[in-house]
Amino acid sequence: MSDTTASAETLISRSAQSTVATLFAQQVRRGGERIALADRARTVSYRELFERVTRLAGVLEAHGIKAGDRVAILSENRLEFPEIVLACAMTGAILACQNWRLSVTELRHCLGLVEPSLVLVSERHADKLSEVGGRSDRTLTIGPDYEAALSTATPSDLSALETLDPEAPLLILYTSGTTGLPKGAVLSHRAEIVRNMVTRAEFSIAAEDSFVAWSPLYHMGAMENSLGALMSGGKVIVVDGFDQAHLAEVVRDELIGWLLLMPGMVGGFAEELERRAIKAKGVKVC
């Protein structure tokens, strides 16, 4: 066997073992100074995000979280949300994304389904989580407590990635519960990779295109497209809800690959763009 053939077989074998975490790490190596995340107040480069993610993975490990354990998050859209997903991806943990619109009874049911070893909650929704109940020592509030934990954490050595099966679960997203209580849908690393590839092929999305995560990150629309951007080297612009005026500014200022809108939003958003005389060239609406 020639060296070239052996090298090709090695690359094929490695690609078959790709996970969300390894593909994100590859983008860090390709260009760590590129912007990975942005909101109204700040930007985070791929290198900075990788450092925060490995520190958060260390925090999870310090809480005893290991591959296959469930971690829950109850939070509005914010920059910490994607890094929490990636930290779970690095450790092999499964992130159960909770819908903050649910009633206390429904939320208690959803948390009961996954029995999380740790719950990360934003300050905005901390009171609701308190109503649900649970052990306070298994809760980490996103804010000063979260930042303090990251600042003193020993970054993970990412050893879990060496044995992580791409078919291992990464996310639990919930059904709407239209005909009953919500049910958890389990999505693997490989499923997220494949779904990202299909989306990019169908909409001709380039690696450098940005994605605007305005819809709730507990939902597949924002979650999967955000992961797809971070696995491909794009920027994720995090917006806390459908702010039509702000989204118009984003379309004006950013290289947007695709924009997720609901049918009832398209007309009003188009009028907003026209009012501001913004031409949304090349933006694919799905």
Salt bridges, closest charged atoms under 4 A:
GLU33 OE2 - ARG47 NE 2.68
GLU51 OE2 - ARG55 NE 3.78
ASP69 OD2 - LYS66 NZ 3.55
GLU76 OE2 - ARG78 NH1 3.19
GLU76 OE1 - ARG124 NE 3.99
GLU76 OE1 - HIS125 NE2 3.75
GLU80 OE2 - ARG42 NH2 3.78
GLU80 OE1 - ARG78 NE 2.74
GLU83 OE1 - ARG52 NE 2.88
ASP137 OD2 - ARG135 NH2 2.60
GLU147 OE2 - ARG52 NH2 2.82
GLU167 OE2 - ARG190 NH1 3.10
GLU224 OE2 - ARG195 NE 2.69
ASP240 OD2 - ARG124 NH2 2.79
ASP243 OD2 - ARG40 NH2 2.60
GLU249 OE1 - HIS246 ND1 3.67
GLU249 OE2 - ARG276 NH1 3.81
ASP253 OD1 - ARG252 NE 2.79
GLU254 OE1 - LYS235 NZ 2.84
GLU272 OE2 - ARG275 NH2 2.80
GLU272 OE2 - ARG276 NE 2.62
